[in-house]
Amino acid sequence: MSLELLPTAQPIVNINGVPHFLNIKEYESFVQQCATFMATEGKGFELMTQIIADQILDTAKPSTMVDELRPQLKFLKELGFFLENIVSPISK
């Protein structure tokens, strides 16, 4: 697929040795949509993922083992870190 066919295509990134296009417009759209119901500046994403993680823990059945929840909680932690750090405002 050529770059001319992808108007929002950005530089290629390699994930596990496989090249991918990075669609910045999709990220921009995601942040704009999130901004309609939550803070997206500063620690907004981290706070939201922590709230979700707390809800998972608070609503888990008493018989649920921590190891069963660990992958979901780790994913939320990584997602919060990723979303908080993928872009940085340009200082003036």
mmCIF file of the C-alpha atoms, coordinates in Angstrom:
data_MODEL
# 
_entry.id   MODEL 
# 
loop_
_atom_site.group_PDB 
_atom_site.id 
_atom_site.type_symbol 
_atom_site.label_atom_id 
_atom_site.label_alt_id 
_atom_site.label_comp_id 
_atom_site.label_asym_id 
_atom_site.label_entity_id 
_atom_site.label_seq_id 
_atom_site.pdbx_PDB_ins_code 
_atom_site.Cartn_x 
_atom_site.Cartn_y 
_atom_site.Cartn_z 
_atom_site.occupancy 
_atom_site.B_iso_or_equiv 
_atom_site.pdbx_formal_charge 
_atom_site.auth_seq_id 
_atom_site.auth_comp_id 
_atom_site.auth_asym_id 
_atom_site.auth_atom_id 
_atom_site.pdbx_PDB_model_num 
ATOM 1  C CA . MET A 1 1  ? 0.000   0.000   0.000  1.00 0.00 ? 1  MET A CA 1 
ATOM 2  C CA . SER A 1 2  ? 1.491   3.339   -1.012 1.00 0.00 ? 2  SER A CA 1 
ATOM 3  C CA . LEU A 1 3  ? 1.595   6.448   1.132  1.00 0.00 ? 3  LEU A CA 1 
ATOM 4  C CA . GLU A 1 4  ? -0.531  8.316   -1.436 1.00 0.00 ? 4  GLU A CA 1 
ATOM 5  C CA . LEU A 1 5  ? -3.458  6.033   -0.566 1.00 0.00 ? 5  LEU A CA 1 
ATOM 6  C CA . LEU A 1 6  ? -3.177  6.836   3.129  1.00 0.00 ? 6  LEU A CA 1 
ATOM 7  C CA . PRO A 1 7  ? -3.680  10.578  3.695  1.00 0.00 ? 7  PRO A CA 1 
ATOM 8  C CA . THR A 1 8  ? -3.245  10.253  7.472  1.00 0.00 ? 8  THR A CA 1 
ATOM 9  C CA . ALA A 1 9  ? -0.264  7.903   7.296  1.00 0.00 ? 9  ALA A CA 1 
ATOM 10 C CA . GLN A 1 10 ? 2.675   8.874   9.438  1.00 0.00 ? 10 GLN A CA 1 
ATOM 11 C CA . PRO A 1 11 ? 6.153   7.412   9.665  1.00 0.00 ? 11 PRO A CA 1 
ATOM 12 C CA . ILE A 1 12 ? 6.329   3.668   9.947  1.00 0.00 ? 12 ILE A CA 1 
ATOM 13 C CA . VAL A 1 13 ? 6.941   2.074   13.332 1.00 0.00 ? 13 VAL A CA 1 
ATOM 14 C CA . ASN A 1 14 ? 8.172   -1.471  13.800 1.00 0.00 ? 14 ASN A CA 1 
ATOM 15 C CA . ILE A 1 15 ? 6.306   -3.711  16.215 1.00 0.00 ? 15 ILE A CA 1 
ATOM 16 C CA . ASN A 1 16 ? 7.911   -7.108  16.686 1.00 0.00 ? 16 ASN A CA 1 
ATOM 17 C CA . GLY A 1 17 ? 9.814   -6.516  13.450 1.00 0.00 ? 17 GLY A CA 1 
ATOM 18 C CA . VAL A 1 18 ? 6.639   -5.829  11.438 1.00 0.00 ? 18 VAL A CA 1 
ATOM 19 C CA . PRO A 1 19 ? 6.295   -2.320  9.962  1.00 0.00 ? 19 PRO A CA 1 
ATOM 20 C CA . HIS A 1 20 ? 3.061   -0.455  10.719 1.00 0.00 ? 20 HIS A CA 1 
ATOM 21 C CA . PHE A 1 21 ? 1.719   2.959   9.785  1.00 0.00 ? 21 PHE A CA 1 
ATOM 22 C CA . LEU A 1 22 ? 1.020   5.248   12.708 1.00 0.00 ? 22 LEU A CA 1 
ATOM 23 C CA . ASN A 1 23 ? -2.346  6.976   12.328 1.00 0.00 ? 23 ASN A CA 1 
ATOM 24 C CA . ILE A 1 24 ? -2.001  10.189  14.288 1.00 0.00 ? 24 ILE A CA 1 
ATOM 25 C CA . LYS A 1 25 ? -5.470  11.363  13.239 1.00 0.00 ? 25 LYS A CA 1 
ATOM 26 C CA . GLU A 1 26 ? -7.032  8.362   14.999 1.00 0.00 ? 26 GLU A CA 1 
ATOM 27 C CA . TYR A 1 27 ? -5.202  9.236   18.224 1.00 0.00 ? 27 TYR A CA 1 
ATOM 28 C CA . GLU A 1 28 ? -6.298  12.860  17.904 1.00 0.00 ? 28 GLU A CA 1 
ATOM 29 C CA . SER A 1 29 ? -9.905  11.746  17.419 1.00 0.00 ? 29 SER A CA 1 
ATOM 30 C CA . PHE A 1 30 ? -9.645  9.422   20.437 1.00 0.00 ? 30 PHE A CA 1 
ATOM 31 C CA . VAL A 1 31 ? -8.417  12.230  22.703 1.00 0.00 ? 31 VAL A CA 1 
ATOM 32 C CA . GLN A 1 32 ? -11.113 14.605  21.454 1.00 0.00 ? 32 GLN A CA 1 
ATOM 33 C CA . GLN A 1 33 ? -13.801 12.001  22.140 1.00 0.00 ? 33 GLN A CA 1 
ATOM 34 C CA . CYS A 1 34 ? -12.409 11.291  25.624 1.00 0.00 ? 34 CYS A CA 1 
ATOM 35 C CA . ALA A 1 35 ? -12.354 15.028  26.368 1.00 0.00 ? 35 ALA A CA 1 
ATOM 36 C CA . THR A 1 36 ? -16.146 15.053  26.132 1.00 0.00 ? 36 THR A CA 1 
ATOM 37 C CA . PHE A 1 37 ? -16.431 13.001  29.346 1.00 0.00 ? 37 PHE A CA 1 
ATOM 38 C CA . MET A 1 38 ? -13.109 13.235  31.183 1.00 0.00 ? 38 MET A CA 1 
ATOM 39 C CA . ALA A 1 39 ? -9.947  15.278  31.673 1.00 0.00 ? 39 ALA A CA 1 
ATOM 40 C CA . THR A 1 40 ? -7.353  14.477  29.026 1.00 0.00 ? 40 THR A CA 1 
ATOM 41 C CA . GLU A 1 41 ? -4.646  16.860  30.184 1.00 0.00 ? 41 GLU A CA 1 
ATOM 42 C CA . GLY A 1 42 ? -2.049  16.073  32.816 1.00 0.00 ? 42 GLY A CA 1 
ATOM 43 C CA . LYS A 1 43 ? -2.920  12.972  34.811 1.00 0.00 ? 43 LYS A CA 1 
ATOM 44 C CA . GLY A 1 44 ? -6.420  12.575  33.318 1.00 0.00 ? 44 GLY A CA 1 
ATOM 45 C CA . PHE A 1 45 ? -5.774  9.241   31.610 1.00 0.00 ? 45 PHE A CA 1 
ATOM 46 C CA . GLU A 1 46 ? -3.860  7.864   34.574 1.00 0.00 ? 46 GLU A CA 1 
ATOM 47 C CA . LEU A 1 47 ? -6.659  8.874   36.930 1.00 0.00 ? 47 LEU A CA 1 
ATOM 48 C CA . MET A 1 48 ? -9.329  7.258   34.739 1.00 0.00 ? 48 MET A CA 1 
ATOM 49 C CA . THR A 1 49 ? -7.433  3.978   34.482 1.00 0.00 ? 49 THR A CA 1 
ATOM 50 C CA . GLN A 1 50 ? -6.929  3.984   38.272 1.00 0.00 ? 50 GLN A CA 1 
ATOM 51 C CA . ILE A 1 51 ? -10.659 4.500   38.794 1.00 0.00 ? 51 ILE A CA 1 
ATOM 52 C CA . ILE A 1 52 ? -11.416 1.575   36.483 1.00 0.00 ? 52 ILE A CA 1 
ATOM 53 C CA . ALA A 1 53 ? -8.843  -0.599  38.258 1.00 0.00 ? 53 ALA A CA 1 
ATOM 54 C CA . ASP A 1 54 ? -10.406 0.261   41.623 1.00 0.00 ? 54 ASP A CA 1 
ATOM 55 C CA . GLN A 1 55 ? -13.847 -0.655  40.279 1.00 0.00 ? 55 GLN A CA 1 
ATOM 56 C CA . ILE A 1 56 ? -12.519 -4.015  39.086 1.00 0.00 ? 56 ILE A CA 1 
ATOM 57 C CA . LEU A 1 57 ? -11.109 -4.720  42.540 1.00 0.00 ? 57 LEU A CA 1 
ATOM 58 C CA . ASP A 1 58 ? -14.147 -3.434  44.418 1.00 0.00 ? 58 ASP A CA 1 
ATOM 59 C CA . THR A 1 59 ? -16.663 -5.444  42.402 1.00 0.00 ? 59 THR A CA 1 
ATOM 60 C CA . ALA A 1 60 ? -14.710 -8.683  42.136 1.00 0.00 ? 60 ALA A CA 1 
ATOM 61 C CA . LYS A 1 61 ? -16.248 -11.715 43.758 1.00 0.00 ? 61 LYS A CA 1 
ATOM 62 C CA . PRO A 1 62 ? -14.646 -12.581 47.102 1.00 0.00 ? 62 PRO A CA 1 
ATOM 63 C CA . SER A 1 63 ? -13.529 -15.884 45.606 1.00 0.00 ? 63 SER A CA 1 
ATOM 64 C CA . THR A 1 64 ? -11.596 -14.162 42.801 1.00 0.00 ? 64 THR A CA 1 
ATOM 65 C CA . MET A 1 65 ? -7.870  -14.737 43.075 1.00 0.00 ? 65 MET A CA 1 
ATOM 66 C CA . VAL A 1 66 ? -5.548  -11.758 42.648 1.00 0.00 ? 66 VAL A CA 1 
ATOM 67 C CA . ASP A 1 67 ? -3.737  -13.627 39.867 1.00 0.00 ? 67 ASP A CA 1 
ATOM 68 C CA . GLU A 1 68 ? -6.994  -13.649 37.883 1.00 0.00 ? 68 GLU A CA 1 
ATOM 69 C CA . LEU A 1 69 ? -7.175  -9.850  38.022 1.00 0.00 ? 69 LEU A CA 1 
ATOM 70 C CA . ARG A 1 70 ? -3.477  -9.107  37.615 1.00 0.00 ? 70 ARG A CA 1 
ATOM 71 C CA . PRO A 1 71 ? -3.435  -9.078  33.756 1.00 0.00 ? 71 PRO A CA 1 
ATOM 72 C CA . GLN A 1 72 ? -6.336  -6.611  33.567 1.00 0.00 ? 72 GLN A CA 1 
ATOM 73 C CA . LEU A 1 73 ? -4.845  -4.358  36.223 1.00 0.00 ? 73 LEU A CA 1 
ATOM 74 C CA . LYS A 1 74 ? -1.410  -4.416  34.611 1.00 0.00 ? 74 LYS A CA 1 
ATOM 75 C CA . PHE A 1 75 ? -2.970  -3.612  31.235 1.00 0.00 ? 75 PHE A CA 1 
ATOM 76 C CA . LEU A 1 76 ? -4.784  -0.613  32.696 1.00 0.00 ? 76 LEU A CA 1 
ATOM 77 C CA . LYS A 1 77 ? -1.570  0.595   34.317 1.00 0.00 ? 77 LYS A CA 1 
ATOM 78 C CA . GLU A 1 78 ? 0.320   0.330   31.025 1.00 0.00 ? 78 GLU A CA 1 
ATOM 79 C CA . LEU A 1 79 ? -2.534  1.937   29.094 1.00 0.00 ? 79 LEU A CA 1 
ATOM 80 C CA . GLY A 1 80 ? -2.614  4.894   31.471 1.00 0.00 ? 80 GLY A CA 1 
ATOM 81 C CA . PHE A 1 81 ? 1.156   5.330   31.171 1.00 0.00 ? 81 PHE A CA 1 
ATOM 82 C CA . PHE A 1 82 ? 1.002   5.060   27.369 1.00 0.00 ? 82 PHE A CA 1 
ATOM 83 C CA . LEU A 1 83 ? -1.830  7.555   26.976 1.00 0.00 ? 83 LEU A CA 1 
ATOM 84 C CA . GLU A 1 84 ? -0.228  10.020  29.351 1.00 0.00 ? 84 GLU A CA 1 
ATOM 85 C CA . ASN A 1 85 ? 3.147   9.889   27.603 1.00 0.00 ? 85 ASN A CA 1 
ATOM 86 C CA . ILE A 1 86 ? 2.470   9.313   23.904 1.00 0.00 ? 86 ILE A CA 1 
ATOM 87 C CA . VAL A 1 87 ? 2.356   13.049  23.192 1.00 0.00 ? 87 VAL A CA 1 
ATOM 88 C CA . SER A 1 88 ? 3.773   16.058  24.996 1.00 0.00 ? 88 SER A CA 1 
ATOM 89 C CA . PRO A 1 89 ? 2.699   19.676  24.589 1.00 0.00 ? 89 PRO A CA 1 
ATOM 90 C CA . ILE A 1 90 ? 5.164   21.921  22.816 1.00 0.00 ? 90 ILE A CA 1 
ATOM 91 C CA . SER A 1 91 ? 6.603   24.461  25.237 1.00 0.00 ? 91 SER A CA 1 
ATOM 92 C CA . LYS A 1 92 ? 6.585   28.063  24.080 1.00 0.00 ? 92 LYS A CA 1 
# 
